[in-house]
Amino acid sequence: MKEESSDLMIVGAGPAGLSAAIYARRQGLVTTVFGDMPGGNLYMIQKVSNYPGFKDGVPGMQLGSFIFSQAQSEGANLTMTNVERLEKNGSSFIVVDTNGARHSSPAAIIATGGKPKRLAVENSNLEGIHTCAMCDGPLYRGKEATLAVVGSGDRGGHLCLLLSIIGRKIILLDTNAALEMNAALQSAVAELDNVEILLGTEILAFTGENDIDGVQVSTGGGPPKKIAVDAVFLAAGWKPNTAMISFPLKTTPQGYIITDEKLMTSCPGLYAVGDVRDSDVKQILTSCADGARAAVYATEWLRGQNS
Ligand SMILES: Cc1cc2nc3c(=O)[nH]c(=O)nc-3n(C[C@H](O)[C@H](O)[C@H](O)COP(=O)(O)OP(=O)(O)OC[C@H]3O[C@@H](n4cnc5c(N)ncnc54)[C@H](O)[C@@H]3O)c2cc1C
């Protein structure tokens, strides 16, 4: 099969990858983007209220499609396929996509974000344990369901807001003694009259045959007790998506890719942006900024290689 070549390949079509594509095209680079989910994790967000330019907020899905169509109209090649493997061959990066096609470029950007961690407890693969409320929450609409949310950070707060209009009762569980979500989310969750918060609560196991029917917990180190639930939504930890990279890179112990101040990884010509990168603020705006900067730095780097 013929190998397609570009100046720059971008793995991941979330806000970071698509912003990189917009900037790379405006720098004149032939740019190929991989990822079958236009807008990346934005589809999980009911309403984005902190992205500049939208004073009344904007649905995450809509913002994602705006950024996607901007990258498209700038002329980026948006493949809508995922990457099976990213390899290094001499001075080229090689992508093998999920259709088995090969693509190459002298520079590349990893913008693959992350995904929620599953809990290492008994029965963690039962039906009814979900990671995306936007995708799977509607399954419980009109069912008078009791839904547990695991994790009290910002993601857990967003899940409560979304699920509170679907479920009869939402139970927010966290081992921490205090909520970890930001103050605005705390106030929004506090206004919901169908959300019960159980802090200092450890999940010991999920119960059920094929479908989940409960969560076994211990609060404050007390005796195990079972809480009956119809479904669980996980927001307890995040894992960067790096499994497709087939050569070693410098990462944190949690697997986030370490970059220099110009967002280059430990492999020359390879950049990392957005949530997959070791950074302190993981948001849409910071991901877009990473993408823009990496595209400019990659262009400089490519020019340096060719001069
Ligand atoms: C529930 C929730 C609510 C949030 N609310 C807000 C908010 O209100 N405001 C805010 O600023 N931020 C919010 N965030 C955070 C924000 O969504 C992220 O910071 C942002 O999406 C990160 O962008 P990214 O492009 O780095 O990664 P992502 O958006 O994760 O996009 C990466 C894409 O790469 C894809 N990918 C992974 N592996 C491959 C592969 N092998 N080949 C091709 N593609 C691949 C992924 O599937 C994904 O589609 C929220 C996140 C969640 C989960």
PDBQT file of the ligand as one rigid body, heavy atoms in Angstrom, charges set to zero:
ROOT
HETATM    1  C1  LIG A 401     -16.933  15.616  31.890  1.00  0.00    +0.000 C 
HETATM    2  C2  LIG A 401     -15.899  16.647  31.519  1.00  0.00    +0.000 A 
HETATM    3  C3  LIG A 401     -16.180  17.996  31.663  1.00  0.00    +0.000 A 
HETATM    4  C4  LIG A 401     -15.218  18.962  31.318  1.00  0.00    +0.000 A 
HETATM    5  N1  LIG A 401     -15.562  20.278  31.421  1.00  0.00    +0.000 NA
HETATM    6  C5  LIG A 401     -14.703  21.233  31.003  1.00  0.00    +0.000 A 
HETATM    7  C6  LIG A 401     -15.084  22.616  30.992  1.00  0.00    +0.000 A 
HETATM    8  O1  LIG A 401     -16.206  22.961  31.361  1.00  0.00    +0.000 OA
HETATM    9  N2  LIG A 401     -14.166  23.520  30.573  1.00  0.00    +0.000 N 
HETATM   10  C7  LIG A 401     -12.912  23.162  30.147  1.00  0.00    +0.000 A 
HETATM   11  O2  LIG A 401     -12.139  24.054  29.749  1.00  0.00    +0.000 OA
HETATM   12  N3  LIG A 401     -12.531  21.878  30.139  1.00  0.00    +0.000 NA
HETATM   13  C8  LIG A 401     -13.389  20.888  30.551  1.00  0.00    +0.000 A 
HETATM   14  N4  LIG A 401     -13.016  19.579  30.530  1.00  0.00    +0.000 N 
HETATM   15  C9  LIG A 401     -11.628  19.245  30.140  1.00  0.00    +0.000 C 
HETATM   16  C10 LIG A 401     -11.474  19.286  28.607  1.00  0.00    +0.000 C 
HETATM   17  O3  LIG A 401     -12.467  18.485  28.015  1.00  0.00    +0.000 OA
HETATM   18  C11 LIG A 401     -10.085  18.780  28.227  1.00  0.00    +0.000 C 
HETATM   19  O4  LIG A 401      -9.097  19.525  28.905  1.00  0.00    +0.000 OA
HETATM   20  C12 LIG A 401      -9.847  18.889  26.725  1.00  0.00    +0.000 C 
HETATM   21  O5  LIG A 401     -10.847  18.198  25.999  1.00  0.00    +0.000 OA
HETATM   22  C13 LIG A 401      -8.479  18.315  26.370  1.00  0.00    +0.000 C 
HETATM   23  O6  LIG A 401      -8.310  18.435  24.999  1.00  0.00    +0.000 OA
HETATM   24  P1  LIG A 401      -7.300  17.458  24.234  1.00  0.00    +0.000 P 
HETATM   25  O7  LIG A 401      -7.439  17.804  22.796  1.00  0.00    +0.000 OA
HETATM   26  O8  LIG A 401      -5.974  17.488  24.866  1.00  0.00    +0.000 OA
HETATM   27  O9  LIG A 401      -7.841  15.987  24.500  1.00  0.00    +0.000 OA
HETATM   28  P2  LIG A 401      -9.233  15.300  24.188  1.00  0.00    +0.000 P 
HETATM   29  O10 LIG A 401     -10.353  16.263  24.192  1.00  0.00    +0.000 OA
HETATM   30  O11 LIG A 401      -9.288  14.136  25.114  1.00  0.00    +0.000 OA
HETATM   31  O12 LIG A 401      -9.070  14.780  22.693  1.00  0.00    +0.000 OA
HETATM   32  C14 LIG A 401      -8.146  13.773  22.372  1.00  0.00    +0.000 C 
HETATM   33  C15 LIG A 401      -8.724  12.904  21.277  1.00  0.00    +0.000 C 
HETATM   34  O13 LIG A 401      -7.704  12.010  20.826  1.00  0.00    +0.000 OA
HETATM   35  C16 LIG A 401      -8.294  10.766  20.594  1.00  0.00    +0.000 C 
HETATM   36  N5  LIG A 401      -7.346   9.669  20.550  1.00  0.00    +0.000 N 
HETATM   37  C17 LIG A 401      -6.864   8.932  21.575  1.00  0.00    +0.000 A 
HETATM   38  N6  LIG A 401      -6.095   7.934  21.109  1.00  0.00    +0.000 NA
HETATM   39  C18 LIG A 401      -6.085   8.074  19.757  1.00  0.00    +0.000 A 
HETATM   40  C19 LIG A 401      -5.495   7.317  18.701  1.00  0.00    +0.000 A 
HETATM   41  N7  LIG A 401      -4.754   6.229  18.922  1.00  0.00    +0.000 N 
HETATM   42  N8  LIG A 401      -5.706   7.728  17.421  1.00  0.00    +0.000 NA
HETATM   43  C20 LIG A 401      -6.452   8.834  17.164  1.00  0.00    +0.000 A 
HETATM   44  N9  LIG A 401      -7.064   9.565  18.123  1.00  0.00    +0.000 NA
HETATM   45  C21 LIG A 401      -6.871   9.176  19.399  1.00  0.00    +0.000 A 
HETATM   46  C22 LIG A 401      -9.261  10.627  21.771  1.00  0.00    +0.000 C 
HETATM   47  O14 LIG A 401     -10.209   9.591  21.527  1.00  0.00    +0.000 OA
HETATM   48  C23 LIG A 401      -9.872  12.014  21.783  1.00  0.00    +0.000 C 
HETATM   49  O15 LIG A 401     -10.974  12.071  20.909  1.00  0.00    +0.000 OA
HETATM   50  C24 LIG A 401     -13.944  18.579  30.854  1.00  0.00    +0.000 A 
HETATM   51  C25 LIG A 401     -13.657  17.213  30.707  1.00  0.00    +0.000 A 
HETATM   52  C26 LIG A 401     -14.623  16.251  31.024  1.00  0.00    +0.000 A 
HETATM   53  C27 LIG A 401     -14.314  14.793  30.834  1.00  0.00    +0.000 C 
ENDROOT
TORSDOF 0
